[in-house]
Amino acid sequence: MTGLRYVYAVCRPFELPLQSQLTGIGGAPPAVVHHHGLVAVVSTVSEADFSEEALKAHLEDLDWLAATARAHQGVIDALTTVTTPLPMRLATVFRDDSGLRTMIEAREDDFRRILDRLAGRVEWGVKVYLEPEPAEPEPAAPEKPASGRDYLRRRRASSHAHEEKWQRAEAFAHSLHERLRGHAEDFRLHAPQNAALSTAPGRNVLNAAYLVPRAHSEEFVEMVDRTKDEAPGIRVELTGPWAAYSFSGEAAGETGGETVGEPAGKAAEPTGETAGDAS
């Protein structure tokens, strides 16, 4: 079968080896393509899986998408330990190395500028949740309100208590963000996660990404950890270190070149934009 070039990331040449057992899409170890002082990290994949028509079908197969995203992210994570990668979107493929090199030449100024900016930096994700109310046991005989006025009073009291908790969570999230942004070079505030679509319990108050020098990451993590018990009923989640997806910039997404299919989605933690595009 015809092979296509699947691209995980573009980066500077790196000397440290990747993990010896690292595998990418399809179970094969990733390879590198050097061009104009840049490196594309790639795998050869089957056209039967990554042609335009095949990708349209795979978009309906959540198991395939999940397995592909895990393999993609595994390569990005491995690259992050040895260099600064500029991640491409999931399912960015080219017909051959010629098309890949054409893309690099068309965007190399953008790639170099962004890689220079991100060198030695990683992304940390911070989310703040208002914990769900604990379930209360049902009374043996539910107490009935004495009157309609009594019922409305209870409803207002319950609504007021909930609003107070939400305002307290928002104030905590704002205070935490102000502290964290002071220890980061840049940040992105993403839209809160939809509670109906998220598997995380509670209501998302803050969904932020922070660009932090790798050398200062330990201090950043310690700062987040110290806040986790500051506010009862509020949960703080820290993820990372990631490749700097949220700070890769829109310019690097306009890869151009001879591509096959459309990107199937993002293989990163869902907190930002990816750098590559197969449009």
Secondary structure, DSSP 8 states (H G I E B T S, - for coil): --EEEEEEEEE----S---TT---GGG---EEEEETTEEEEEEEEEHHHHSHHHHHHHTT-HHHHHHHHHHHHHHHHHHHTTS--EE--BT-EESSHHHHHHHHHHHHHHHHHHHHHHTTEEEEEEEEEE---------SS----SSHHHHHHHHHHHHHHHHHHHHHHHHHHHHHHHHHHTTSSEEEE-----TTT--SSSEEEEEEEEEEEGGGHHHHHHHHHHHTTSSTTEEEEEEEEE--GGGS-SGGG---SSB-S---B--S-SSS--S----
